[in-house]
Amino acid sequence: MKYLAILGRQPEISIAELEALDFPLDIDRLGGTLKLAVELEAKPLEYLRKLPEGKITLGVSDYSEKATQKSATNEALKLKKILVRQGRSVRVVENHEATLSTATSLHNGLSGKNERKVELIKTDRGWYRVIGVQDIEAYAKRDQARPARDAKVGMLPPKLAQILINLCGPLKPGATILDPFCGTGVVLQEALLMGYRAYGTDINDRMVKYSKKNLEHFKFTDFKLEVGDAAAHKWSERIDAVACEGYLGKPMSEVPTEMELKEQKQECQAIILGFLKNLAGQIKENTPVVIAVPAWLREDGHYERLEILAFLDKLGYNVNNKSLEGVIYHRDGQIVARDIIILRKI
């Protein structure tokens, strides 16, 4: 069976997430994939003819090289015309572009859960049918519904939290995931939704209380929270994987001066290296550690990273992020971005 993934706005990170996991994939657990599809074993018309009786809702997304809004619409209307002649009732989802947006697919139920609500994808290599659509409404709900929030410590998107966890690679159900910079608990929340056990610590007692309040709001119970400095804390339980967003420094609305950048890099680097040194003696060999660290926008449009890779071997880690080399998670114009580093304990 051949799969097709429609990737998010930063394809390199989406690909790294997919490469880290085993098949079959679950769209609800993929932060970087908008749609999942499988190759049609028959021609589109033959596939549609065999659908159960009743009205068909049909959407077509055209990803071929010469795709246009018109080409996608014509494909859908051509299929509808033949099916109607054969006595089937068909509603075509209107294309405003060559491809249907995630929101349009979701709104029209083209998520693969209903056999008669179908989205077909045309490529230069063949046709695919969608088997999963990213539930953007669910992400928004569990992001915005959290009762304890703090804009000063940053807002980690649930999608990115999922990506950080997935980049740890396949984990056993019930594995314990540690977030030593847990903040308001977004990584812990996503880990629990994936069926893992969550273990969170933070140097700030208020953040630990926020995490507790948020996790209890979603009726989670299988988690542990402690106040602790990541550079000195002794974690009391076995750790199967670490996924976290480290200290990102102070929020910035403008490109930092050279002096500001130097100060922030020194502070953040000391915290991250201190944490990794402390962690190394408390986890087993081959334990995955995925951490998002800060990178700062410069006047030339490039991001400047922390200089920590040279220290990792001495601290007891292998760097395992060749596929992410040069990729930083950011929005256009974002001053403080997230540089994702994938490590393994030696």
C-alpha positions, 0 to 999 in steps of 0.5 A: 500500500502506498501512502501520500502525506500532504505536509504542513507549512514547514515540510522538512519538519513534517518529513522528519516526523513521518520518518521517525514513526512506524506505520500505520500512521494516525492523522490525529497524532501527526502535528506536521501532516495536513492529510493522509491518503492511500493509493487507489487500486482502481480507477477513480470512477470504478472506486466510486461506483462500488461505494455503498448506496446513498448520496456521494459527497465528492471532493477532488484536489489536484496536485499534478504539475499543471494543476489549476482550480479549473482542472480540479473542478473539471475532474470532479464534475466529469466523475459526477456526470457519469455517476448521475447518468448511472443513477447515483446522487452526487454532491461536488465540493466546490474548489476555490483552488486546485486543492481543497483546504484542510478546513474545507475537507474537514467541514464537508466530512471528507476525512475518510470516516464516512465511505460515501464522503470522499476526497480524491487526490490527483497527482502525476503518478496516480490517484489517491483517496484521503483517509485522514484530515488534520482536525484543526478544530480539535487543536484550537479547542484544546489550545484555547480551552486551557484555563491556565495560560501565560503569554509571558512564557510563550504559547507552545502550539499543540501541533509542535508538542506532538511533533517533539514527542513523535521525533522521539521515535516509536515508544511503547504504550504507557511510556513515561515522557519527561518535560523538564520545562513543562510550563503550562503543560502542553507537551504533557497534555499531548503525551497523555492524549497519545497514551503515554504517561506524563512527568513534568517539572518546572523551576517555577512553582506557578507553572507547575500549578498551571500544568496541574490545573490544565491537565485536570481540566481535561480529566487526565490522571496519569501524570506526575508534577514536581517543582525542580530546576532542570539543571539540578533536579533528581527525577524519581521515576524511569524516563523513557523519552524526553520532549520539551521546549527549553528556556527561550530567553526573553520575548522580543518584538525587534531584531536584537542588538549584538549585545542583547543577542550575546547576553541571551545566547550565554544565558540560554546556552548555560541553562540548556547545557546545564540541563543536558549534563544533569539529565545524562546521568539519569537516563539509560542508553539510547533514550531519545531527547528532543528539545526545542531551543531558541534561535534569533532572527538577524537583520539579514533574515537568517536565524542565529543558533546556540552553539551547543552541538560541539558540547553534546558528545562530551555530555554523553549524547549523539546528535540525530537530526541530520534531516532537520539540519538548517530547519527552524520552526518559526512563523514569518518574521518571528524574532525568537524561533525554535531550533529543534535538536534530536538527541540520543543518550550514548 
